[in-house]
């Protein structure tokens, strides 16, 4: 209890000037360019594994989604603090917190399932009509056949592109599902404090909410002073998100957004809780990159060849 109280005092949300908040998107973009590859490797690997077990894809994705958000957040942190990416450093940052967030997702899933089950039971109790059931079944079957007819191409190349597109669509769905669970149940900053700092869930949720309250005025001022190009990019991002969920062939755009948002969350968290308002300069970043179990051996061979 004493450790938790001391940690809460250390990670107190601080007010951030509006001019600093205005630089968050550009700093996040810089980190995104450096951290996109490791983020994409993790997200697409999990999506591929879920496709191998379709029966378990929905519950497993529901439980793993918040952890994937924190993994992507930690990847941005590693690339901010190091010259080269280290899988070992990512694992040290992520593994304990990922387990804690899986527990948060299970609690959220249990509550959501209980509420959905109660509403379904109430609906079937109040409305019992066979004609309505038949119409709903026919409508669902018609929609399903139409989707299959439209989405499944005939050629081998088209089937391959469709597979790749649906693969990346799963990445987009998992990331935004994880953000939804985190934002509704724990709060974005609360989830990070709970996962990375080991803070108790209720205290982390309270501090995460305070962070937005403390900086609400500065964020509003930064949005009012934002140039037209910022709003144009925001509209394009919103359109890309909508298009991604409407058509699987826009999934690559969804993958870009799913890897950018954690970088933006990291930059905001770093400013509010750590008081650091700039990306770490390249000359100051740590050069030590211990090889983890996921780093392919060919990377070491390649570096040796470059030195030679």
C-alpha angles and dihedrals in degrees: 000000000000091000091050091050092049091049091050090054091049095049098049114152112249130204113255122205116248092239089059091048088054089061095053096092094051093046089048090051091054091052091044091058090056099039101040095095098054091041092051092046092055097042096045092044091056091045090052093049091051090052089056089059105037094168090062098035098098100047093037092049090048092054097041098043098086091046090053090056091055091046090056090045090052091048089058089049092051092051090048093053101036136054092222131026118262122197089197092057090048091051092050091052097043114032102074093041093046090060091049092050091049086059090050090051091050091053091048091047092050092051093044093048092048091051093045091047092050092050092047091050091049091049094050090047094052098038118044111159124137094206091058091049092051092049092050092049092049092048092049091049092050092049091047094050091046091052092050092048093050101037103042112077123208102225125077092238091050091050090052092051090047091052092050091047094050089047092058090042087062089054091054093047093049094048095049092041088054091049090048092052092044095046096045101040107025108007123242096266091036091057091050092049090047094047104038103026098036092234118163111267097241094047091046091051091051094049091046090055091047090054091062092044093051093050101034093104094047092047090051091049091049091051092050091051094044115122123245091255090064092055091045091055090046091053091047091050091050091049090049091052092049092046091048092059092044098050130022091216090071090059095107088064088050091054090053091052093044090057096042099053095062089052090054090048090051093051091050092046091049092053097044102040105023100033093230111133101178137056113260109266116247093242092058099044119111113261096198111107113173113202113246129200093265096055109102116237090232089072091065091047091051093050090049090051091050091051090050 
